[in-house]
Amino acid sequence: MRDAPRESDRLSSAIEESRALRRHTGELIAGARKQLESPPDIDAVMREALLVRARASLNVAASRRVHYDPGAY
């Protein structure tokens, strides 16, 4: 029974982290759109793309932590 609340807390935490990443991704997209209105700075665009990919990787890693069950093996 004690595992259920902990699992629920981890799931809630992962959901909140995912929402925060989505908000941040939206901000990055808005920033990228503004940059597209002006002459493109390829270094800035590449940095933003790298950040989006890095955050997506972190999101996947966080998701795997939530679903990992060491007792299942």
Secondary structure in CASP SS format (residue, H / E / C, confidence):
PFRMAT SS
TARGET T0000
AUTHOR 0000-0000-0000
METHOD secondary structure of the structure
MODEL  1
M C 1.00
R C 1.00
D H 1.00
A H 1.00
P H 1.00
R H 1.00
E H 1.00
S H 1.00
D H 1.00
R H 1.00
L H 1.00
S H 1.00
S H 1.00
A H 1.00
I H 1.00
E H 1.00
E H 1.00
S H 1.00
R H 1.00
A H 1.00
L H 1.00
R H 1.00
R H 1.00
H H 1.00
T H 1.00
G H 1.00
E H 1.00
L H 1.00
I H 1.00
A H 1.00
G H 1.00
A H 1.00
R H 1.00
K H 1.00
Q H 1.00
L H 1.00
E H 1.00
S C 1.00
P C 1.00
P C 1.00
D C 1.00
I H 1.00
D H 1.00
A H 1.00
V H 1.00
M H 1.00
R H 1.00
E H 1.00
A H 1.00
L H 1.00
L H 1.00
V H 1.00
R H 1.00
A H 1.00
R H 1.00
A H 1.00
S H 1.00
L H 1.00
N H 1.00
V H 1.00
A H 1.00
A H 1.00
S H 1.00
R H 1.00
R H 1.00
V H 1.00
H H 1.00
Y C 1.00
D C 1.00
P H 1.00
G H 1.00
A H 1.00
Y C 1.00
END
